[in-house]
Amino acid sequence: MTQPRQPKELSTKIVDMLNNRLKDEYAAHFFYRNAANWCDDANYKKAAAFFTQEASNELEHAEKLQKYIVSWNVIPTLPAVKPTITFADLVDIINKAYVLEYDLFTKYNSDSVDIMSEDITTFDFLRELREGQYGSVVEYSDLLNALQLIDSSDKYQLLYFEQTYF
């Protein structure tokens, strides 16, 4: 009697890399969830809605990573994320969000270069995530540039900024 073949799995290197990005996406989700809560409490309602959507987007990225890993017959490692995120003000949130997004952008790019010759399918899968990260970096860069146009210590100018750019 013929035995069924064992299906192929992703290499340990690729699984480890994807699990690390999965952890980053969940950390980003919790960051934006906390940012939305802070903004809602501070009565920055447009910013709260924006960061709520950002949190949802990060969760979608985590789900895509999980589905990809599972489709290759591996169970992803769901990370324990301990958010200890505090914010001083709206500008602090935007500064931290830019750092978070740029860091994830560089990680996806570095991972992609590292695996290009080893696993072109995973490289192709990461394309959508690389492009999304590029878009996020541009978006937060634009917010930082817009903040340069105001006196961010002036609450009225900051409220105008929030109403205009979110």
N, C-alpha and C positions, 0 to 999 in steps of 0.2 A: 504494500500500500504506500502510495506517495504521500509524503508529508508536505504541508503547505510551507512555502517560503516565509522567512521572517522579513517583514518590511524594513526598508532602510530608515535610518534615523539621521538626524543632524549630528554633526560631530560635536564632541564635548566643547571644543573651542567656540563653535557657533552658538551652542545652547547657553554657555556661560555669558557670552557677549549679549545675547538677546535677553537673558534674565537680568543682566545689569541695566539694560535700557528699560526693561519692564519696571524695575525698581525706580528708575529716574522718572518714568511717566506717572507712576503712582505718587511719588514725592511731589511732582508738579501739580497733580490733581489736588492734593491736600493743601499745597501752597495757595493755589487759586481759590479753593473753597474757603480757606482762612481769610484771604484777601477780600472775598465777597462779603463774608460776615463782618469784617472790620468796616468795610465801606458802607454796608447797610446800617450798621450801628452809628457811624459818623454822619449818616444822612447823605452820602454820595450815592444816590439811587442809580444813576446811569452807570457809574463805575461798578457798583455792586452787580448789576445785570451783566455787564461786560465780563467781569471776573467769574461769574457763575457759568457763563458760556465757555470761558477758557477752561474751567474745571471739567466741564462736560467733554470738551475736545481732548483733554489729556486722558480722560477715562476711555474715550474711543481709541486713542493710540494704544493704551494698555491692552484693550480687548483685541485689537488687531495683532499685536505681538503674541498674545496668548493663542489665538486661533492659528497663527502661522506655526508656532512651536508644536501645538497639538497635531496639526495636519501632518507633521513629520514624525509622529508617533513618540513624542516626548511630552511629559507632563511638566509645564513650567513651574518654576519656584515662585510662589507668591510671596512678596517681601513683607516683612514687618516694617511699617513706616511709622516713625515716631515724630510727628510734626511738633516742633518747638519754635513756631514762627510767631514773631511779634513784629508789629509795625509802628513806626513813629508817626507817620502821616501818609498821605496819598503819594507824595513824591518818593518816599521810602519804598512803597510797594512797587512803583514803576521801576525804580533803580534795581531792586532785587529781582523783579520779573525779567528785566533785560539780562542780568547776569545768569539767571536760571536758563533762559531760552538760548542764550549764546553758548553756554556750557553744553547744553544738549545738542545744539547744532554742531559744535566741534566734535563731540563724541560720535554722533551718527556719521559724520564725514570721515573721521579717523577709522571707525569700525569698517566702513565701506571700503576704504582704501586697503585695509588690512585683509579683507576677505575676498577682494575682487577676483583674484586668480584662483582661489580655493573653492568658492561657492557662488557662482554667478547668479543662481536663482535667489539666494538670500540677498545678494547685492541688489538685484532688481527689486525685490520686495522692499528693501530699505529706501528705494528712490522716493516713494511717496512721503515717507517720514522725513527724509532730508529736505525735500521741497517744502514741506509744512514748517519745518524748523527755520528755513530761510525766510519764509513769509512772516513768521513770528519775530525773528530778529529785526526785520525791516519795520514791522509794525511798532515794536517797542523803541526802536531807534527814532522813528517819527515822533513818538510821544516824548522822548527825551529832547529832541530838537525843539518841539513845541514848548516844552517847559523852559527852554532858554529864553523864550520871548516874554516871560512874565516874571514878576517878583513872587516866588513861591512862598514867601513868608507872609504875603498879603492874602488873607482868607477870601476876599472878594475876587481877586484875580485867580486864585486856585479854584474857586467855585465856577468861575467863567470858563477856565480851562476844562474842568470836568464836564460842564454842560456842552462845550464845543467839541471836544475830542472823544467823548465816549458816547 
